[in-house]
Amino acid sequence: MARLPSRMLLGRDRIFYSGLLGDAMNTRRLGAVALYAAVEADLEIRIGGAPWRSRRLVALAPYTPHMLRTRSGEIVTLCLESESIDARELETLIAGINAAEDERLIARLLEARRELATAGAGDGFSTRAFDDYFLRRPLKARAVDPRIRCILDALIDALQDQTISADSCASRIGVSTSRFLHLFKENTDISFRSARMWKRARRFMDHANRDDSLTEVALDLGYPDSSHFSHSIRACFGLQPRSIRRGSRGMKVFVGENYALSCV
């Protein structure tokens, strides 16, 4: 089977990726809900220290440590930011996918992969349009305290997020730091520290198919040094930044509405 060109849709709370999988023996910990589909045959997944098992489609909760391998060396991935989806809806979605591999959803993801391989344009997509396109239905949005929504937006938009401390966020919304940390976890089911680390690592996807200096990218994204940058990216994606770059050559990226790519 001929390999299709890599494609990514990159939005504020949704990501689609179709392309090379990378090193199968490195652990990944995505900070979003991950849906994986094999391009051909089954994928094999190892969750935590459990044995490898074969699946056509699998859904994982955020921060679940896992390894992946496929016969073709390719993968189709949807990333759904959990704070954007109603908790019960998300629980039902993950459980449903893992209980019975939905052949219609698998077929839809592979069809979308083929369609996007030849698409000339796709910028400006909304969350609703993304869900309708890939899942064939909208996902119910999570009700989030407006004060916490403001902080979530800041985590997405502020690149050098070391300046976004828990103390500064608490001051911004007029509560104590301990109260802020409690409110954040209560509204998102994620600790503030984990969310901040993921949002910063996620921003590296802005640079995945570029050739700008990785050292400059690291500093632009707020990492104190290249070593910390490489460690954080590998912890999330299972690959070093340089390896992601090699696997993303020629990849076309479509950008969602209200999402501005970072520049060095």
N, C-alpha and C positions, 0 to 999 in steps of 0.2 A: 504494500500500500504506500502510495506517494505521501511524503510528509507535507502537511500544510504549513504555511507561514504562521509564526507566532502572533497572537493578538492579545491585547489587554484592554478592558474597559475599567477605568479608574474613576470612581466617584467618591463622594463624602462618606457614604456608608455602604457601598457595594463595590466589589471587584470581581471581574471575570478574567480568567487567564486560560489560554490554550497554548501549549508549547512544550518545551523540554522539561522533564521532571528533575533532572540533576541527580546528585549522589543519593542512592537509595539507603545507605547505611548511616546517614546522619539524622538525628532526631529533630523534628520540627515542632514548634509550639506557636501556632498562629493565635493572635489575640482576638480573632473573629470566629464565628461559626464557619466551618469549612465543609463544603460539599465537593467530593471528588468523584469523578467518573473516568473509567478507563477508555482510552481511544479505541483499542481493539482487545478482544479477549477480556480477562479479568484484571483488576489491580490486586496487589497483595498489600496488606496493611498490618502493621504491628503496633498495638496501642500499649504504651507503657512497657511493662515487662512481659506482656501476654504473648502467646505464640502467634506466628504469622497466620493470617487467614485470607481467603480469596473473596473478593466482592466485585460486583459490577459498579456499584454506587455505595458511597458511605458518607455519613454526616457526623461531624465531631463538634462538641462544645468548645468554646474558647479555651485556650491554654492547655488543651489535651496533648501530652507528649506522644508523638507517633512517628513511625517510619513508613515510607511508601516505596513500592517498586512496581514497574510495569514491563511487560514484554517489549513494547514498542519504545520505551524510554520517554513517552509523552504522557501528558495528563491534561484533563479539563478540570478547572477549579472555580467554584463560586465562593466568595467570602462575603458574609453578611454580618455587619456590625451589630452585636447583640443588643446594645443600648437603643437601637433604632426599631426594635421589634418587640411587640408584646410578649411578656415572659411565657404565658401559657401557649400562645401561638407558636413560639419558638420551640418549646418543649414538645409540642405535638408534631411539629415539622421534623425534628431530629428523630424522634421515636418512630414516626411513620416510615421514614426513609430507611432506617436501620432494621425495622421489623419486616418490611417487604420491599425489595428493590423494585421501584416503580419503573417499569419498562418504558412507559410513555415519557417520563422525565428523562431517562437515559437517552432515549431517541431524540428528545427535544434539545438536550445539551449538545449532542453530536451534530444535530442539524444546525444549531446556532454556530457551532465551531466552523462548519463548512460555509455558512452564509457570511460570517465575519471575515473569513479568509479572503473574500473577494470584494468586501464592502469598501466603497470609496469614501464614505463619511459616516460618522456616528457620534460626533461630539454633542454635548449639551443634553445628554439623556438624564431623565429624572429617576428617582428611586422607584416610583410607581411604574414608569416605562420599563425599567430594568426587570422588575419582578414579573410584569406582564409578559415580557419577551422570553425570559428564561423559565419561569415557574408557571406561566399561564394564569397567574392570579396574583392579586395584591396581598401583601402581608400586613396584618394589622400593626399600626405603629404603637410603640410603647408610650404610655403616659409618663412624662418626666417633669419633675419640678422645674419651672422656668429658670430658676437660679442655677440648677445643675446643667440644664440645657445650654445655658450661656457658657459655662465652663467647658462643656464638651465641644462646643463650637470653637472656643479658644484653643483647645488641644489640637484640633484639626488645622486651624489657620496659623497658629504661631509656630514657626519652624524651630527656633532655638528654645525648646521647651524647658531648658534648665531654668529659665526665668519664670516659669509657671510653677511656683511652689505651692504646697498645701496652705501655707500661711498666707501667701498673696491671694490665693483663690478665696480663702475664708474671709479675708478683709474685703475683697471685691463684692461678696454677697452679704456682708454684714453679720457674720456669725463667727463663733470661735473655731479654731482649727479642728478640735475634736468633733464638734458638731458638723462641720463641713465634711470631714472624712466619713462620718456616719451617714449623712445625707447622700453622699456620692455612692457609697456601697448600697444603700437602701434603694436608690433609684436605678442603678445600673447592674447590680449583682457582681460588680467588679471593683477591686480596690483602686483607689486613685493612682497609686504608684504603678500598678500593672497597666492601667489604661494609658497613662502617660508614656510608659516605655513602648507600648505597642504602637501608639499613634505616631511616635517619632520614627520607629523602625519602618512602619508602613510608608512613610514619606520617601524612603529610599526608592520605592517603586517609581517615583517621578523621574528618577535618574537611571533606571534599569537599562534602557536602550540608548543611553548617551555615551559620549566619550570624554566628558569633563573629568577633571582630576578627582579621584576618590578622596584624597586628603582634603580638598576644598569642600567636597560634598559633606564629609564628616563634620567639618567645622560649621558649615552652613546649617546643618541639621541639629547643631547644638551638642555634639559629642565632644568630650574633652580632648580626645586623641584618637588616632587611627586604630589603635589596639582595642579600645572600648567599642568603637564603631563596628569593627569586624566581628567582635564577640557577640554584640547585641543582634546584628543582622543574622549571624549563623544560628544563634539561639532561637530566633523566630522562624526563619525560613529553611534552616538546615544547610545553608550554603554560605560561603564567603561572598562578600560583595563583588569581588573580581570574577568569581565563578558565575554569579547571576548575570553579570555583564556579558560574559562570553556566550552564555546561553540565550541572551536577549538580542543579539545582533540582528538587525533587520526587523525587529518586532515593531508593529504599529500599535500606538496607544490612542484610544479614544477617551476623551475627558468628559466627565459628567458636569451637570449644571452646578454653578456656585462652587466649583473646585478649581483653584488656580495652581498649576504646576510650579514647584519651587525652582528657582534658578540660582546658579552659582555666579 
